C-alpha cells in the first residue's frame, strides 16, 4: 500500500508518496534472490540473464522445439558425463557426483514451502487491495488489461522472456531512481483519487439503494 509522507489537505492527497513502505531488498525477501534481482551479485545476475536470453534465442530465432532441444541437451550432458567418467577412471580422479542441491529432499520441501507462502501473500494482497484500496484496485485492473493486450501480440515464450526482463530490470531501476518514481506515482495517485471521488459522488452515490432490513432476534 502506498505510504504518504505528508498529511492530506483540502481532502486531497499530497504528491509526496512512497510506493513501498520498506526497502525493495526487504520486499523481495532479503536473500540471494533479492541480491540477484537487484544486481548486487552482478556475476550471477548477468549469467542468469545471458542464459535466459540464450534459451529465448534457441526457441524463437533458431526455432528449436522443446523436444528437439531437450534431446540435444540430454545427448550433450550424457557425452560430457561419459567422457568425464572415462577420464577420471584413466587418471584415477573422483567420479562426478549428483549435486547435493538436486538430491537433497529437504531443499525441495523448503522451496515448495516458500512458494506456497509467497502465493498466500500474493492472494492476500489482492484481497486487501480489492476490498480497501480503490485507487490501487483500478491501477491493477488497468495494468492487467494492458498486459492482456500486449500478450495478444506475443506468444507464450516471448511473453515469459519480456516478463523475466522486467523482473530483472524494473526493481533495480526503481531502487536507482526511487525519488523520481515516487514523485510521479504521487502525481498519478492524486489524479486517480480525484477521479474516483468525482465518480463516487456523481455516479455511485446517486444509485438508489433499498432499505436495509434489520435482523429479527428471537
C-alpha positions, 0 to 999 in steps of 0.5 A: 500500500502506498505510504504518504509522507505528508498529511492530506489537505483540502481532502486531497492527497499530497504528491509526496508518496512512497510506493513501498513502505520498506526497502525493495531488498526487504520486499523481495525477501532479503536473500540471494534472490533479492541480491540477484534481482537487484544486481548486487551479485552482478556475476550471477545476475548477468549469467542468469540473464545471458542464459535466459536470453540464450534459451529465448534465442534457441526457441524463437530465432533458431526455432528449436522445439522443446523436444528437439532441444531437450534431446540435444541437451540430454545427448550433450550432458550424457557425452560430457558425463561419459567422457568425464567418467572415462577420464577420471577412471584413466587418471584415477580422479573422483567420479562426478557426483549428483549435486547435493542441491538436486538430491537433497529432499529437504531443499525441495520441501523448503522451496515448495514451502516458500512458494506456497507462502509467497502465493498466500501473500500474493492472494492476500494482497489482492484481497486487501487491495480489492476490498480497501484500496480503490485507487490501487484496485483500478491501477491493477485492473488497468495494468492487467488489461494492458498486459492482456493486450500486449500478450495478444501480440506475443506468444507464450515464450516471448511473453515469459522472456519480456516478463523475466526482463522486467523482473530483472530490470524494473526493481533495480531501476526503481531502487536507482531512481526511487525519488523520481518514481515516487514523485510521479506515482504521487502525481498519478495517485492524486489524479486517480483519487480525484477521479474516483471521488468525482465518480463516487459522488456523481455516479455511485452515490446517486444509485438508489439503494433499498432499505436495509432490513434489520435482523429479527432476534428471537 
